[in-house]
Amino acid sequence: MTTPTLILALDFGVKKMGMALGNSITRDARPFDILAMDNGQPDWDNLLGIIQEWQINEVLVGLPLNMDGTESMLSKRAHKFARRLAHRLAERRQAVKVFIYDERLSSKEARQIALDNGWISSPTEPIDDISACLLIDGYYYAPELAIYVNNHKDSVKDV
């Protein structure tokens, strides 16, 4: 039997970041919050406090690749954010694994799901937390696609 895992998914963005919580026992996800970002930087104390308070085991950072699988400027920033997060967690001695996960089309799908279910009434309303739920759903479906990020600069390896 595997150990229960609580996952925090982050739909990384320069202005805001969607958050969702996933539970490995029920294999579901739920929207959690949308954090304000300052040019791609969160309130680190707040984010690290959430991870500690909720006893998160794994963090998934969405990787916004181009449709052909190549990196975009935003995906490079997401990589950098994930490395910084892993480093800050290690500094605090928080045993949390950080992964990046392909999020192509998650915002488009999240917007459609939210409109179809009446969770939003306009296509301009924020859906970043719902996009983060889709990251978790994808991870449960295909965990082998997650890429582990350790806390050393420029060190990203497959798990």
N, C-alpha and C positions, 0 to 999 in steps of 0.2 A: 504494500500500500504506500502510495506517495504522500509526502507531507503536504498539507494544505498550503496554498500559496495565495497571497493577496497581491494583486498587480495594480499598479497605477500607470495608466496610459496617458501620454502627453501629446496632444496635437500641436506641435511647435509652430509658432508664428512670431513675426517681428512685433506686432501690436498686441496680440493676445494669444493665450495658450489654453486649449480645451483640455479638461481632465476627466477621466473616467476610472472607476474602480472595477476590477474583475476578481472573481473568486474561483479558484481552481476546483473546488468541490462541486459547486453548482454550474460551473462553466458558463457564467453569464457576466454581463457588464452593465453598469448603470452610470449615467452621467453624474459627475461630481461637482465640477465648478469650471468657471472660465477665469483664468488669471490675467491681469493686465501685464503687459510686457513693455519694457523700455528699450526699444531698438534691439529686441531679441534677448534681453536680460530680464529675468524674473526678480522678484523680491526673494533673494536666496534664502534668507532666514525663514520666511513664510513657507516656501516650498520644502525646504529641509525639515521644518517643523511638522508639516503635514505628513511627510514620509515617516518621520519618527512617531508621531502621535497615532497614526493609523497602522503602524507596524508593517509597513509595506515590505514585501520580499523582493519584488522585481519591478523595474520601471521600464516601460516601452516608450521610446521616443519615436514619433512618426518621422519617416524619411521621405520628403516630398521630391521624388525623382521625376524626371521628364518622362513622357509617355514611352519613349524608346529605351528607357532604363538608364539613361545617362544622368549625371549629377547636374542639378541646377544650382544657382547661387544660394537659394534658400536651403537646399539639401546640404550644402557645405556648411552653412551656419548651424543646421540641425545637428550635424556630426560634431561640430565644435561644442555646441551646447551639451550634447550627451557626454562628451569627454570631460567637460567641466563638472557636470553633475556627478559623474563617477568619481572624479578626483575629490570633490567636496564631501561626498559620502564617505570615501576612504579616510579623509582627514578627520572626520567625526567618528570614525570606527563603526560606522553603520554598515552592517553586512547586507547590502542591497545590490543585486545584480542589475546592471543597466544594459539594455538592448536597444538597437535601432531596428525599425520595421517599416518596410515599404508601405506607403500610404497613398499611392496613386489612386485617384478618383474617389477617395473616401469622403471628401467634402461634398462632391456632387451627389454621391449616394446618400450621405447624411441629410443633405438638404431635401432630397426627394422623400426620404423616409419621414422626416419631420413634417413636411407639408401633407403627405398622405395621411399621417396620424393626427393631424390637427395640433401638433406641438408648437408650431409656428404658424402665423397667418400671412406672413410676407417672406418672399425669398431673400430679403435683405437682413432678416433677423439672424442673430448668431447661432451657429450649430456646431461650434468647435468641440463642445463636450460630447455631442453625439458622434462626431467624427472620431473622437478618442475611443468611444465604445466600439466602433468598427475596427479599430486597431486590435483591440482585445479579441474580438470575434475572429479576426484573421489569424491571430496568434494561436488561438485554440484550435483552429482548423489546420494550420500549417506552421507549427512551432519551429520546424527546421529552417524556416526562412528568416528567423530572428538572428541578428548579428550582435554578438557580445562586444561590449565596449569596456575595456579595462581603464584604469585610472592613469595610464601613462600617455603622454602627448603622442598623437598620431598612431596609437596602437589600437587597431580594431581588428578583431579576428573572429572567424566563424566558430560557433560552438557545436 
